[in-house]
């Protein structure tokens, strides 16, 4: 595989860089580099800026309204967007339920939901984990009983990211309680704005509440909201998780956090010297920069190999989450007493920092706590190691 950049790829990178730098609102850029909270309207605004330019679905084929970009172009777009300070594109619609509907949904579902995902007319959340059914997802207990032309759904979901913003949930439910483990599970699309849906925030280590528990009490979903076939939801769930885990590698995020780390290390300390002159600090930065470069090559290899990453996504998930946590740890170490270890008010503040090189103190402490979750969501790293052992190594 040729890992050098062609003239066409360099030109595309410059096109992306120019567009993002020229169209990304300054307040969003400031929030990203200062680790402030990105608000609901910020996400929607950036999604719609991209959609108006025809870039609303970078990973989708043109037949569904996407860009039709190849894996390398998508990688370039991700890296350049994050480097510029753009908020992440929400994965729940674009990288999760969107690809599932393309492959398994009926034509009516594709025609209705896919355009709305691109334009952020609908905000989606993921109804997978439950109390006692996280890593062992096949043991889920949320029940959907068919009554006439609709399902009546009862149960509880937890760790539901940004559910308090969501319009819709793609939800795993048990439609055949007599079946064992993975059998008897279906995927149903649920309107989050109807009676019977209760969203309660879960306070996390960084002082935020982006994850939630969701209670479903006699919630209704018409039969046409069933994705694919009844009792075959486990197949769709595995397909979705493959796409999610590839995204958790977060190569663009790693590049941005690396740039922030370098900027922090170059600041002058009270002694009048830059921390970047310290051998230990410099070695740590050089080491993790090489690891980020290696992850980038790994992401590219997996993406170019197949549209369905399969168990290889588990490798990306593990390595990407480890690097994101290590970058957060190094930022915390470099900022020291300036790390704002626990200050929710700061996290919600309107930042005035506009990129690496400025004199600022980001919420490195809170960001460090927040990044610990990457080893858990999308399937814990321990579970991913089991997948690799069974499906790749063959143990």
Order of alpha helices (4+ residues) and beta strands (2+ residues): alpha-alpha-alpha-alpha-alpha-alpha-beta-beta-beta-beta-beta-beta-beta-beta-alpha-alpha-alpha-alpha-alpha-alpha-alpha
